[in-house]
Amino acid sequence: MSESGVLYKRDGRIGRIILNRPKALNAIDLEMPSALQLAVERANTEPEVRVIVLSGAGKAFCAGYDLSLFAEAPGTNPGIQQMPWDPMTDFAFMKRNTDCFMSLWRSGLPVICKVHGYAVAGGSDIALCADVLMMADTAQLGYPPARVFGTPTTAMWIYRVGVERAKRLLLTGDLIDGRQAADWGLGEAVAESELEIATEALADRMASIPRNQLMMQKLLANQALENMGLFSTQNLATLFDGISRHSPEGLNFKQRSETSGWKQAVKERDSGIFDWTTNAPFGDGHKD
């Protein structure tokens, strides 16, 4: 699976899944979602495995979708259509990716996500589909595309940290560190130097429980959120995600990424001084 950016190996009772595009901070390309799902399914078919540990190679867990592919590259791509666009074509593409991320949620086996560096944008979608987060206190989490060009298709922020705190993140695009995330009830934060030891201790503790017990406890907890309308919320979020990329502001962000590079476009997006309606800094008066 290494060619598709995902590695899998069994280590005793632990199945290890590693996002493996370290030069791109494990950014999501076209192949990663389906490769992640295949790895999850493989772990679940191996009777020795009781726990899955998901991590990212290199300096970060996952920095979101690869904007060099989806925003900076000229022209259309699976996430950007010519206008007028077909929302159901976009929905079908993003729903497949969302379902692949949710393979972590559907996994009969519990999934621990080890987070260091960034777990942002689509990377936070992946992380929040896991059952338990073990984070470096310096890790950065959030959904900056909420400012323009995206909506979290898994909608998991709402279910993991509550409505008001999810709004605090999604109405600003701000990031929180691992310590703040833990204070908000999301996972556990430790010093980065202790992250590996703490994750392994938790995985070993879970792996000492019979496989069927783990599966029953996870299914019980998941059912509570599913009864709250998780899947219908995800459908709406996935549809909104496509709209956000094909709105006037989303198309302006795409154009800016093509002409100035995605890093500059992201810098302007996150600065709060750029008006994507006019495609110019606030007060500039310039309008494309």
N, C-alpha and C positions, 0 to 999 in steps of 0.2 A: 504493500500500500504506500510505500515511500514516494513513488512517482506522483501520486495524487496529493501529496502534502500531509498525509496522515500515517502514523506508524502504529502498529499494534503488536503487543507481545504478552504472553501469559507468564506470570511470575508467581508460581505456586498458586495460592488462592486469589491472587490479585490479577486482574486484567488491566494492562496499562495502555492507554490511548494517548498519543502525543501528536499535537498539531505541529507540523514540521515544515514550515516555510519561514525559518528564522530570519533570513535576510529581509523579508517583508514584514517582520514582527507578526508572523503567522496570519497575515491578512487573508481574508476569505476570497478564493478565486472560484471559478466555475465548478471545479472538481471537488473541492473540500467538503461541501455539505453531504454529498452522497457517499464520499469515502468515510466520513465520520459515522454515518448511519451503518455502513457495512461493518465497521469496526465494532460498534455497539452490538450489532446482531451476532457477530462472531463470538464476542465475549459471552453472550447469553447462551450460545449453543455449546459452550465448553463446560461440562458438568463440574469440573474442579474449581471453576472461578466462582467466587462469592461476592466480590467487590470490584468495581471499576474505579481506577484513578485516572482522571483526565487532566492533562497538563499541556503546556506549550514549550517548545524548544527555544533556546536563546534568551533574549532579553525581555520577552513579554509573553503573556498568555495568548492574546489575540487583539489586534488593533482595529478590528472591524473589517468591512468589505474593502477589497483592494481598489482604491480610488484611481490608481494608475490605469486600471482596466475599465472601471465602471463610470468614471467621470472625466479623467484627463484624455484618454484615447479619443481622437476625433470621431464624430459620427455616432451611429446607433450601436447598441449592444443589448444583451438580453434584459437589461434594466432600464434602457432608454429607447423609446420608439420614435419614429417620425410622427409628426403631428398631421392630422388628428390621430390620437393614440387609442388603442383598444384596451380598456381597463381589465378585461377578463384575460387577455393574453398575459398582461403583467401579473395579474393575480395568480394565474396558473404557475408561472415561473417562481414567484416568491413563496407561494404556498408550498411548493415542493421543497424549497430550502427550509422553510419553517418546520415542515414535517420532519425533515432530516435532523434539524436541531432538537426537535422534540423526541427523537429516538432516545435521547438521554432520559427524558421524563418517562417514556413508555417502557424503558428497560426494566425487566423484572428485577434485575440486580441493582443495588444502590450505587450511585455515582458520586464520588468525591471530586470536586474540581479544585485543583491547586492553582491559585492565581498569584502571579507576580507581574511586575511591570504594568502593562495596560490590559484591561478587559473592558473595552469601550465599543460603542455602536453595535455592530453585529456580533462582536466578540462578547459583549455583555449578554446578548440574546443567548449565545451558546452557554455561557457560564451559568446563567440563571435557570437553565433547563436541568442542570444537575441538582442532586438532592441536597448536598451540603457543600458549602464553600469553605476552603481553608486558604486564607489570604495573607500575603505579606502586609504588614501595617502601612507600607509605603506604596502598595498597589493603587492604581488609579482606575476607578469604575464610573461608568455613566453612559449617557447617550447624546453626544454632541450634535448628531444630525437632526435632533429635535428642533434645532434652530433653523435648519433648512435642509431639504433633500432626504428626509427619512422619518419613519415612525417605527418603533420597536415592534416587529411583527409577532413576536411571541407574547407581547403584553405582560411579560413576567415581572416587570418592576412593580406593577400594581399589586400583584399577589404576594410578592416577596417582602416588600417594605411598607405596604399600605397605601391608601389612596393619596393622602396629603403629601407624604414624602415622595411618592412617585410624581405627583404634580410639581413638587419643588424641583425635581431633576428635569422633567420633561418640558416645563415652561421656561427653563433657563438654558438647558444643555450643559449645565455645570457638571464637574466631576467631583466625586468624593474619594477619599483614600480608604484603605482597608480598615483603619481604626474607626473612622466614621461609619462605614458600612456595618461593622460589627456592632457599634453602638445603636444602630437602627434595627438590629435584630437579624442582619444578613450574615450568616456564617460566623467564622472565628478568625481573628487577626493575631498574628504573632510577628516577631521581628523576622526580617527576611532571612537572616542567618539561621533561624530556627524552623523555617517553613518546611523543609524536607523532612526533618525529624518528626515534627508535629503531624504532618500528613501521613507519614508511614505509621505512626502510632495509632492514629484514628483508623486507618485502613486495616491494620492488624487486629484492632479491637473488634471491628465489624466482622472481619473474616473468621473470628472465633465462634460466630453464631451460625447455626444451621442455615443453609441456603433457603429452605422453604420458609423459615421464620422471617428472614430478611425480606423475602418477596411479599409475604402477607402484610408486614408492617408498612412497607412502602406503598402497596396498593391501597391500604386503608387511608393513609395520609393523603395520597393523590386524589382519591375519590372525593374528599371534602372540597378541594378546589375545583374539581371538574363539575361538581354539583352547583357551584357558584357561577357557572357559565364561562369557564375558561376558554373553551373551544370557539364559542360564538364571538367572544371578545377578540380572539386571535384572528378570526375571519375579517372582522371590521378593521383591526389594526393592519392586517396585510393589504387590504384594499386601500386604506389611507396611505400606506407607504408608497404605493404606486402613484397615487394622486400627488403626493408631495414631491415626487421626482419629475412629474409632468406638469406641475403648476407653473405659472410664469416665473415665480421665484426659483423653483427647482431647475428650470431650463436655463435661467440666468446663471445659477451656480455651475451647471454643466458647461456653459459657454466660458465662464471665467476660468474653470479648471483647464479647459482646452487651450486657452490663450495665455494664461499665466502660470499654469501648473497647479496640480491639486493641493500641494502644500501651501501655496500662497492663497488659494481659495479657502482652504480650511482656516488659515490664520485670520483671514478677513471675516469668515463666518463666526469664529469664536471670539473675536475682538469686541463685537457688539457695536462697531462704528460703521458697518457696511449695510446699506439698505438694498436688499435683494429685489425689492419691487422696482427700484430705479436702476439697479445694477451699478451703483456708485456709492461712495461714502455719504453718510448723512450730511445734508447741507451743501452738497456739491452742486446740485441742480442738474447734473448731467443725466441724460436718459437715452438709453440705446433704442 
